[in-house]
């Protein structure tokens, strides 16, 4: 059985005061959640990490960053290393989000470098994959995903892979209000798991958690979670409000697989 994982990606929203308010509210509302079966992670902007870490320190909610650089330190103006994220209190990091691929020249090669550095420093990586609208319309979804998996996971062995979380986020569904249908999500999730099986074998492939991301809301989480290969969600917009994120987490935790 795979443990459900719901992560909130706050993107470039929330100043420190707002981040404190949101994380305090979530901690309070999720107090009674069964964290044995559901993992919850908040990914605020860098500037709020330390404060949110302080709030979450006495809770079972995890903390993640939205990006990192692969070097430990050096003259890399504007970058933040895995060591710095650990120091700020993170246990997770999102790698290769489509907005980073789209606007900040993230490639499968840089994803691979970041992934290795995250694993080296024992951060749990949430690696994002997904096709854009044009690729989907040209029937290239599986080819794109295949490249992202093959190149993103170069030199990652089975033991390391056990610690990786994958997030399938069709770019055309992010922030657009358009969710992939549960069937579309399941089809790609299964494809991802089958691809992992070819590389790492069935046992490992069955143990890797694959989140869905892209306009996840309280209204659609149950049908997404009902799919056999959907193990959680990476939530953007709906993670910015206490009510909607709590509803998503609570509903997911009721789905037993
Ligand atoms: P969204 O974002 O839920 O606002 O579509 C998801 C994401 O980009 O992680």
py3Dmol code that shows the C-alpha trace and the ligand (Angstrom):
import py3Dmol

protein = """\
ATOM      1  CA  UNK A   1       0.000   0.000   0.000  1.00  0.00           C
ATOM      2  CA  UNK A   2       1.312   3.440  -0.859  1.00  0.00           C
ATOM      3  CA  UNK A   3       0.920   6.252   1.610  1.00  0.00           C
ATOM      4  CA  UNK A   4      -1.088   9.179   0.240  1.00  0.00           C
ATOM      5  CA  UNK A   5       0.877  12.416  -0.146  1.00  0.00           C
ATOM      6  CA  UNK A   6      -0.750  15.819  -0.555  1.00  0.00           C
ATOM      7  CA  UNK A   7       1.518  18.817  -1.072  1.00  0.00           C
ATOM      8  CA  UNK A   8       0.589  22.484  -1.264  1.00  0.00           C
ATOM      9  CA  UNK A   9       2.672  24.511  -3.708  1.00  0.00           C
ATOM     10  CA  UNK A  10       2.196  28.134  -2.689  1.00  0.00           C
ATOM     11  CA  UNK A  11       4.210  29.408  -5.672  1.00  0.00           C
ATOM     12  CA  UNK A  12       5.054  33.138  -5.440  1.00  0.00           C
ATOM     13  CA  UNK A  13       2.243  33.923  -3.000  1.00  0.00           C
ATOM     14  CA  UNK A  14       2.180  34.797   0.709  1.00  0.00           C
ATOM     15  CA  UNK A  15       4.417  37.197   2.558  1.00  0.00           C
ATOM     16  CA  UNK A  16       5.789  36.116   5.921  1.00  0.00           C
ATOM     17  CA  UNK A  17       2.782  37.283   7.934  1.00  0.00           C
ATOM     18  CA  UNK A  18       0.352  35.547   5.564  1.00  0.00           C
ATOM     19  CA  UNK A  19       2.442  32.382   5.528  1.00  0.00           C
ATOM     20  CA  UNK A  20       2.425  32.241   9.315  1.00  0.00           C
ATOM     21  CA  UNK A  21      -1.327  32.706   9.339  1.00  0.00           C
ATOM     22  CA  UNK A  22      -1.954  30.009   6.737  1.00  0.00           C
ATOM     23  CA  UNK A  23       0.361  27.432   8.280  1.00  0.00           C
ATOM     24  CA  UNK A  24      -0.994  28.055  11.773  1.00  0.00           C
ATOM     25  CA  UNK A  25      -4.525  27.600  10.459  1.00  0.00           C
ATOM     26  CA  UNK A  26      -3.661  24.380   8.641  1.00  0.00           C
ATOM     27  CA  UNK A  27      -1.857  22.991  11.657  1.00  0.00           C
ATOM     28  CA  UNK A  28      -4.906  23.694  13.797  1.00  0.00           C
ATOM     29  CA  UNK A  29      -7.434  22.259  11.322  1.00  0.00           C
ATOM     30  CA  UNK A  30      -5.420  19.168  10.464  1.00  0.00           C
ATOM     31  CA  UNK A  31      -4.582  18.342  14.041  1.00  0.00           C
ATOM     32  CA  UNK A  32      -6.740  15.225  14.041  1.00  0.00           C
ATOM     33  CA  UNK A  33      -5.695  13.878  10.651  1.00  0.00           C
ATOM     34  CA  UNK A  34      -4.408  10.324  10.501  1.00  0.00           C
ATOM     35  CA  UNK A  35      -0.857  11.150   9.470  1.00  0.00           C
ATOM     36  CA  UNK A  36      -0.016   7.430   9.450  1.00  0.00           C
ATOM     37  CA  UNK A  37      -1.919   7.066   6.205  1.00  0.00           C
ATOM     38  CA  UNK A  38      -1.643  10.582   4.767  1.00  0.00           C
ATOM     39  CA  UNK A  39       1.467  12.718   4.406  1.00  0.00           C
ATOM     40  CA  UNK A  40       0.945  16.472   4.139  1.00  0.00           C
ATOM     41  CA  UNK A  41       3.601  18.897   2.901  1.00  0.00           C
ATOM     42  CA  UNK A  42       3.560  22.693   2.629  1.00  0.00           C
ATOM     43  CA  UNK A  43       5.842  24.428   0.130  1.00  0.00           C
ATOM     44  CA  UNK A  44       5.940  28.166   0.877  1.00  0.00           C
ATOM     45  CA  UNK A  45       8.255  30.628  -0.879  1.00  0.00           C
ATOM     46  CA  UNK A  46      11.887  30.673   0.328  1.00  0.00           C
ATOM     47  CA  UNK A  47      11.403  33.832   2.373  1.00  0.00           C
ATOM     48  CA  UNK A  48       8.827  32.180   4.639  1.00  0.00           C
ATOM     49  CA  UNK A  49      10.468  28.755   5.065  1.00  0.00           C
ATOM     50  CA  UNK A  50      12.130  29.348   8.420  1.00  0.00           C
ATOM     51  CA  UNK A  51       9.016  30.847  10.010  1.00  0.00           C
ATOM     52  CA  UNK A  52       6.756  28.106   8.703  1.00  0.00           C
ATOM     53  CA  UNK A  53       9.288  25.494   9.873  1.00  0.00           C
ATOM     54  CA  UNK A  54       8.999  26.884  13.364  1.00  0.00           C
ATOM     55  CA  UNK A  55       5.208  26.553  13.286  1.00  0.00           C
ATOM     56  CA  UNK A  56       5.264  23.041  11.838  1.00  0.00           C
ATOM     57  CA  UNK A  57       7.978  21.796  14.177  1.00  0.00           C
ATOM     58  CA  UNK A  58       5.415  20.496  16.628  1.00  0.00           C
ATOM     59  CA  UNK A  59       3.142  18.959  14.026  1.00  0.00           C
ATOM     60  CA  UNK A  60       3.228  16.057  11.570  1.00  0.00           C
ATOM     61  CA  UNK A  61       2.996  18.371   8.572  1.00  0.00           C
ATOM     62  CA  UNK A  62       6.148  18.405   6.447  1.00  0.00           C
ATOM     63  CA  UNK A  63       7.915  21.382   4.896  1.00  0.00           C
ATOM     64  CA  UNK A  64       9.215  21.650   1.346  1.00  0.00           C
ATOM     65  CA  UNK A  65      10.828  24.219  -0.925  1.00  0.00           C
ATOM     66  CA  UNK A  66       9.750  24.912  -4.493  1.00  0.00           C
ATOM     67  CA  UNK A  67      13.183  24.715  -6.084  1.00  0.00           C
ATOM     68  CA  UNK A  68      16.909  24.443  -5.284  1.00  0.00           C
ATOM     69  CA  UNK A  69      20.320  24.567  -6.912  1.00  0.00           C
ATOM     70  CA  UNK A  70      22.541  21.492  -7.160  1.00  0.00           C
ATOM     71  CA  UNK A  71      25.775  22.933  -5.752  1.00  0.00           C
ATOM     72  CA  UNK A  72      26.247  23.016  -1.967  1.00  0.00           C
ATOM     73  CA  UNK A  73      27.600  26.564  -1.950  1.00  0.00           C
ATOM     74  CA  UNK A  74      29.516  28.996  -4.125  1.00  0.00           C
ATOM     75  CA  UNK A  75      29.279  32.118  -6.243  1.00  0.00           C
ATOM     76  CA  UNK A  76      25.789  31.447  -7.626  1.00  0.00           C
ATOM     77  CA  UNK A  77      23.928  34.670  -7.049  1.00  0.00           C
ATOM     78  CA  UNK A  78      20.267  34.204  -6.315  1.00  0.00           C
ATOM     79  CA  UNK A  79      20.406  30.435  -5.824  1.00  0.00           C
ATOM     80  CA  UNK A  80      19.615  28.343  -2.757  1.00  0.00           C
ATOM     81  CA  UNK A  81      21.259  24.978  -1.992  1.00  0.00           C
ATOM     82  CA  UNK A  82      19.900  21.754  -0.518  1.00  0.00           C
ATOM     83  CA  UNK A  83      22.013  22.402   2.579  1.00  0.00           C
ATOM     84  CA  UNK A  84      20.371  25.798   3.026  1.00  0.00           C
ATOM     85  CA  UNK A  85      16.930  24.253   2.665  1.00  0.00           C
ATOM     86  CA  UNK A  86      17.775  21.682   5.327  1.00  0.00           C
ATOM     87  CA  UNK A  87      19.062  24.453   7.530  1.00  0.00           C
ATOM     88  CA  UNK A  88      15.749  26.319   7.100  1.00  0.00           C
ATOM     89  CA  UNK A  89      13.870  23.189   8.208  1.00  0.00           C
ATOM     90  CA  UNK A  90      12.832  21.535   4.922  1.00  0.00           C
ATOM     91  CA  UNK A  91      12.418  17.798   4.424  1.00  0.00           C
ATOM     92  CA  UNK A  92      11.119  18.004   0.840  1.00  0.00           C
ATOM     93  CA  UNK A  93      11.838  19.919  -2.355  1.00  0.00           C
ATOM     94  CA  UNK A  94       9.866  20.287  -5.588  1.00  0.00           C
ATOM     95  CA  UNK A  95      12.088  19.753  -8.623  1.00  0.00           C
ATOM     96  CA  UNK A  96      11.366  20.536 -12.266  1.00  0.00           C
ATOM     97  CA  UNK A  97       7.984  22.184 -11.834  1.00  0.00           C
ATOM     98  CA  UNK A  98       6.597  23.056 -15.263  1.00  0.00           C
ATOM     99  CA  UNK A  99       6.709  26.767 -14.454  1.00  0.00           C
ATOM    100  CA  UNK A 100      10.446  26.393 -13.902  1.00  0.00           C
ATOM    101  CA  UNK A 101      10.780  24.422 -17.123  1.00  0.00           C
ATOM    102  CA  UNK A 102       8.694  27.031 -18.982  1.00  0.00           C
ATOM    103  CA  UNK A 103      10.033  30.318 -17.560  1.00  0.00           C
ATOM    104  CA  UNK A 104      13.446  29.517 -16.078  1.00  0.00           C
ATOM    105  CA  UNK A 105      15.060  27.159 -18.567  1.00  0.00           C
ATOM    106  CA  UNK A 106      14.805  24.088 -16.364  1.00  0.00           C
ATOM    107  CA  UNK A 107      15.665  21.013 -18.439  1.00  0.00           C
ATOM    108  CA  UNK A 108      15.704  17.285 -17.841  1.00  0.00           C
ATOM    109  CA  UNK A 109      19.456  17.644 -17.331  1.00  0.00           C
ATOM    110  CA  UNK A 110      19.147  20.264 -14.576  1.00  0.00           C
ATOM    111  CA  UNK A 111      16.318  18.257 -13.021  1.00  0.00           C
ATOM    112  CA  UNK A 112      18.670  15.275 -12.845  1.00  0.00           C
ATOM    113  CA  UNK A 113      21.431  17.348 -11.192  1.00  0.00           C
ATOM    114  CA  UNK A 114      19.023  18.791  -8.646  1.00  0.00           C
ATOM    115  CA  UNK A 115      17.546  15.387  -7.949  1.00  0.00           C
ATOM    116  CA  UNK A 116      20.969  13.920  -7.157  1.00  0.00           C
ATOM    117  CA  UNK A 117      21.833  16.818  -4.872  1.00  0.00           C
ATOM    118  CA  UNK A 118      18.495  16.578  -3.057  1.00  0.00           C
ATOM    119  CA  UNK A 119      18.946  12.845  -2.463  1.00  0.00           C
ATOM    120  CA  UNK A 120      22.539  13.339  -1.348  1.00  0.00           C
ATOM    121  CA  UNK A 121      21.297  15.684   1.364  1.00  0.00           C
ATOM    122  CA  UNK A 122      18.307  13.517   2.271  1.00  0.00           C
ATOM    123  CA  UNK A 123      15.597  15.821   1.060  1.00  0.00           C
ATOM    124  CA  UNK A 124      12.587  14.012  -0.389  1.00  0.00           C
ATOM    125  CA  UNK A 125      12.340  15.181  -4.003  1.00  0.00           C
ATOM    126  CA  UNK A 126       8.963  15.746  -5.653  1.00  0.00           C
ATOM    127  CA  UNK A 127       9.882  15.515  -9.320  1.00  0.00           C
ATOM    128  CA  UNK A 128       7.385  17.069 -11.734  1.00  0.00           C
ATOM    129  CA  UNK A 129       6.619  15.677 -15.180  1.00  0.00           C
ATOM    130  CA  UNK A 130       4.028  16.695 -17.723  1.00  0.00           C
ATOM    131  CA  UNK A 131       3.243  17.627 -21.298  1.00  0.00           C
ATOM    132  CA  UNK A 132       1.989  20.964 -22.582  1.00  0.00           C
ATOM    133  CA  UNK A 133      -1.151  21.502 -24.644  1.00  0.00           C
ATOM    134  CA  UNK A 134       0.579  21.380 -27.995  1.00  0.00           C
ATOM    135  CA  UNK A 135       2.342  18.155 -27.107  1.00  0.00           C
ATOM    136  CA  UNK A 136      -0.934  16.597 -25.982  1.00  0.00           C
ATOM    137  CA  UNK A 137      -2.707  17.676 -29.151  1.00  0.00           C
ATOM    138  CA  UNK A 138       0.080  16.219 -31.264  1.00  0.00           C
ATOM    139  CA  UNK A 139      -0.238  12.926 -29.366  1.00  0.00           C
ATOM    140  CA  UNK A 140       3.236  13.339 -27.913  1.00  0.00           C
ATOM    141  CA  UNK A 141       2.287  12.992 -24.250  1.00  0.00           C
ATOM    142  CA  UNK A 142       3.917   9.612 -23.728  1.00  0.00           C
ATOM    143  CA  UNK A 143       7.077  10.539 -25.639  1.00  0.00           C
ATOM    144  CA  UNK A 144       7.530  13.688 -23.570  1.00  0.00           C
ATOM    145  CA  UNK A 145       6.949  11.803 -20.313  1.00  0.00           C
ATOM    146  CA  UNK A 146       9.313   9.052 -21.431  1.00  0.00           C
ATOM    147  CA  UNK A 147      12.110  11.586 -22.062  1.00  0.00           C
ATOM    148  CA  UNK A 148      11.479  13.333 -18.775  1.00  0.00           C
ATOM    149  CA  UNK A 149      11.697  10.012 -16.922  1.00  0.00           C
ATOM    150  CA  UNK A 150      14.693   8.620 -18.785  1.00  0.00           C
ATOM    151  CA  UNK A 151      16.771  11.787 -18.702  1.00  0.00           C
ATOM    152  CA  UNK A 152      15.585  13.062 -15.341  1.00  0.00           C
ATOM    153  CA  UNK A 153      16.403   9.770 -13.634  1.00  0.00           C
ATOM    154  CA  UNK A 154      19.825   9.093 -15.159  1.00  0.00           C
ATOM    155  CA  UNK A 155      22.095   7.361 -12.612  1.00  0.00           C
ATOM    156  CA  UNK A 156      19.389   7.193  -9.956  1.00  0.00           C
ATOM    157  CA  UNK A 157      19.525   3.676  -8.538  1.00  0.00           C
ATOM    158  CA  UNK A 158      16.645   1.660  -7.092  1.00  0.00           C
ATOM    159  CA  UNK A 159      17.495   2.499  -3.509  1.00  0.00           C
ATOM    160  CA  UNK A 160      17.440   6.232  -4.286  1.00  0.00           C
ATOM    161  CA  UNK A 161      14.293   5.888  -6.362  1.00  0.00           C
ATOM    162  CA  UNK A 162      12.396   4.582  -3.348  1.00  0.00           C
ATOM    163  CA  UNK A 163      12.694   8.052  -1.839  1.00  0.00           C
ATOM    164  CA  UNK A 164      11.462   9.938  -4.895  1.00  0.00           C
ATOM    165  CA  UNK A 165       7.907  11.213  -5.295  1.00  0.00           C
ATOM    166  CA  UNK A 166       6.705  11.886  -8.849  1.00  0.00           C
ATOM    167  CA  UNK A 167       4.123  14.538  -9.676  1.00  0.00           C
ATOM    168  CA  UNK A 168       2.311  14.297 -12.992  1.00  0.00           C
ATOM    169  CA  UNK A 169       1.178  17.784 -13.908  1.00  0.00           C
ATOM    170  CA  UNK A 170      -0.226  18.294 -17.392  1.00  0.00           C
ATOM    171  CA  UNK A 171       0.853  21.868 -18.133  1.00  0.00           C
ATOM    172  CA  UNK A 172      -2.461  22.650 -19.811  1.00  0.00           C
ATOM    173  CA  UNK A 173      -4.279  21.901 -16.559  1.00  0.00           C
ATOM    174  CA  UNK A 174      -2.169  24.063 -14.254  1.00  0.00           C
ATOM    175  CA  UNK A 175      -3.871  27.187 -12.989  1.00  0.00           C
ATOM    176  CA  UNK A 176      -6.313  27.008 -15.889  1.00  0.00           C
ATOM    177  CA  UNK A 177      -9.278  25.515 -14.093  1.00  0.00           C
ATOM    178  CA  UNK A 178      -9.066  22.631 -16.593  1.00  0.00           C
ATOM    179  CA  UNK A 179      -8.422  19.397 -14.771  1.00  0.00           C
ATOM    180  CA  UNK A 180      -7.395  16.273 -16.582  1.00  0.00           C
ATOM    181  CA  UNK A 181     -10.276  13.845 -16.388  1.00  0.00           C
ATOM    182  CA  UNK A 182      -9.662  11.034 -13.916  1.00  0.00           C
ATOM    183  CA  UNK A 183      -9.305   8.732 -16.913  1.00  0.00           C
ATOM    184  CA  UNK A 184      -6.673  10.958 -18.548  1.00  0.00           C
ATOM    185  CA  UNK A 185      -4.772  11.203 -15.272  1.00  0.00           C
ATOM    186  CA  UNK A 186      -4.903   7.450 -14.663  1.00  0.00           C
ATOM    187  CA  UNK A 187      -3.713   6.720 -18.191  1.00  0.00           C
ATOM    188  CA  UNK A 188      -0.542   8.775 -17.738  1.00  0.00           C
ATOM    189  CA  UNK A 189       0.029   7.674 -14.135  1.00  0.00           C
ATOM    190  CA  UNK A 190      -0.099   4.068 -15.294  1.00  0.00           C
ATOM    191  CA  UNK A 191       2.288   4.874 -18.119  1.00  0.00           C
ATOM    192  CA  UNK A 192       4.712   6.427 -15.611  1.00  0.00           C
ATOM    193  CA  UNK A 193       4.482   3.377 -13.336  1.00  0.00           C
ATOM    194  CA  UNK A 194       5.001   1.009 -16.272  1.00  0.00           C
ATOM    195  CA  UNK A 195       8.047   3.008 -17.341  1.00  0.00           C
ATOM    196  CA  UNK A 196       9.470   2.816 -13.815  1.00  0.00           C
ATOM    197  CA  UNK A 197       8.810  -0.923 -13.866  1.00  0.00           C
ATOM    198  CA  UNK A 198      10.924  -1.305 -16.995  1.00  0.00           C
ATOM    199  CA  UNK A 199      13.835   0.476 -15.327  1.00  0.00           C
ATOM    200  CA  UNK A 200      13.562  -0.661 -11.706  1.00  0.00           C
ATOM    201  CA  UNK A 201      11.289  -3.725 -11.672  1.00  0.00           C
ATOM    202  CA  UNK A 202       7.744  -4.200 -10.487  1.00  0.00           C
ATOM    203  CA  UNK A 203       8.257  -4.063  -6.704  1.00  0.00           C
ATOM    204  CA  UNK A 204       9.916  -0.707  -6.835  1.00  0.00           C
ATOM    205  CA  UNK A 205       7.479   0.681  -9.399  1.00  0.00           C
ATOM    206  CA  UNK A 206       4.567  -0.344  -7.200  1.00  0.00           C
ATOM    207  CA  UNK A 207       6.042   1.484  -4.229  1.00  0.00           C
ATOM    208  CA  UNK A 208       6.702   4.882  -5.896  1.00  0.00           C
ATOM    209  CA  UNK A 209       4.089   7.516  -5.170  1.00  0.00           C
ATOM    210  CA  UNK A 210       2.720   9.482  -8.109  1.00  0.00           C
ATOM    211  CA  UNK A 211       0.813  12.673  -7.364  1.00  0.00           C
ATOM    212  CA  UNK A 212      -1.527  14.381  -9.778  1.00  0.00           C
ATOM    213  CA  UNK A 213      -1.344  18.169 -10.128  1.00  0.00           C
ATOM    214  CA  UNK A 214      -3.317  20.720 -12.134  1.00  0.00           C
ATOM    215  CA  UNK A 215      -6.431  22.511 -10.871  1.00  0.00           C
ATOM    216  CA  UNK A 216      -7.011  20.060  -8.019  1.00  0.00           C
ATOM    217  CA  UNK A 217      -9.962  21.240  -5.932  1.00  0.00           C
ATOM    218  CA  UNK A 218     -12.162  19.849  -3.154  1.00  0.00           C
ATOM    219  CA  UNK A 219     -14.726  19.100  -5.891  1.00  0.00           C
ATOM    220  CA  UNK A 220     -12.502  16.844  -7.982  1.00  0.00           C
ATOM    221  CA  UNK A 221     -10.063  15.294  -5.517  1.00  0.00           C
ATOM    222  CA  UNK A 222     -12.165  12.221  -4.746  1.00  0.00           C
ATOM    223  CA  UNK A 223     -12.555  11.091  -8.334  1.00  0.00           C
ATOM    224  CA  UNK A 224      -8.849  11.635  -8.958  1.00  0.00           C
ATOM    225  CA  UNK A 225      -7.844   9.752  -5.814  1.00  0.00           C
ATOM    226  CA  UNK A 226     -10.176   6.926  -6.798  1.00  0.00           C
ATOM    227  CA  UNK A 227      -7.858   6.081  -9.682  1.00  0.00           C
ATOM    228  CA  UNK A 228      -5.598   3.132  -8.882  1.00  0.00           C
ATOM    229  CA  UNK A 229      -2.327   4.878  -9.756  1.00  0.00           C
ATOM    230  CA  UNK A 230      -3.072   8.306  -8.271  1.00  0.00           C
ATOM    231  CA  UNK A 231      -1.412   8.464  -4.850  1.00  0.00           C
ATOM    232  CA  UNK A 232      -1.957  12.073  -3.927  1.00  0.00           C
ATOM    233  CA  UNK A 233      -1.943  15.599  -5.257  1.00  0.00           C
ATOM    234  CA  UNK A 234       0.307  18.588  -5.782  1.00  0.00           C
ATOM    235  CA  UNK A 235      -2.045  21.490  -5.217  1.00  0.00           C
ATOM    236  CA  UNK A 236      -1.429  25.081  -6.315  1.00  0.00           C
ATOM    237  CA  UNK A 237      -4.268  27.608  -6.133  1.00  0.00           C
ATOM    238  CA  UNK A 238      -6.438  25.607  -3.746  1.00  0.00           C
ATOM    239  CA  UNK A 239      -3.557  25.264  -1.258  1.00  0.00           C
ATOM    240  CA  UNK A 240      -3.597  29.016  -0.569  1.00  0.00           C
ATOM    241  CA  UNK A 241      -6.759  28.923   1.499  1.00  0.00           C
ATOM    242  CA  UNK A 242      -7.273  26.994   4.704  1.00  0.00           C
ATOM    243  CA  UNK A 243     -10.729  25.689   3.814  1.00  0.00           C
ATOM    244  CA  UNK A 244      -9.969  24.333   0.384  1.00  0.00           C
ATOM    245  CA  UNK A 245      -6.649  22.726   1.326  1.00  0.00           C
ATOM    246  CA  UNK A 246      -8.102  21.138   4.459  1.00  0.00           C
ATOM    247  CA  UNK A 247     -11.014  19.786   2.399  1.00  0.00           C
ATOM    248  CA  UNK A 248      -8.625  18.288  -0.157  1.00  0.00           C
ATOM    249  CA  UNK A 249      -6.452  16.674   2.524  1.00  0.00           C
ATOM    250  CA  UNK A 250      -9.404  15.356   4.519  1.00  0.00           C
ATOM    251  CA  UNK A 251     -11.172  13.900   1.499  1.00  0.00           C
ATOM    252  CA  UNK A 252      -7.954  12.239   0.280  1.00  0.00           C
ATOM    253  CA  UNK A 253      -7.380  10.707   3.673  1.00  0.00           C
ATOM    254  CA  UNK A 254     -10.766   9.002   3.435  1.00  0.00           C
ATOM    255  CA  UNK A 255      -9.796   7.123   0.287  1.00  0.00           C
ATOM    256  CA  UNK A 256      -8.312   3.797   1.288  1.00  0.00           C
ATOM    257  CA  UNK A 257      -6.420   1.841  -1.273  1.00  0.00           C
TER     258      UNK A 257
END
"""
ligand_1 = """\
9
LIG
P -2.889 24.588 -9.673
O -1.295 24.370 -9.654
O -3.456 23.636 -8.656
O -3.101 26.011 -9.325
O -3.355 24.241 -11.057
C -0.716 23.114 -9.496
C 0.785 23.228 -9.565
O 1.301 23.942 -10.422
O 1.526 22.601 -8.773
"""
view = py3Dmol.view(width=600, height=400)
view.addModel(protein, "pdb")
view.setStyle({"model": 0}, {"cartoon": {"style": "trace"}})
view.addModel(ligand_1, "xyz")
view.setStyle({"model": 1}, {"stick": {}})
view.zoomTo()
view.show()
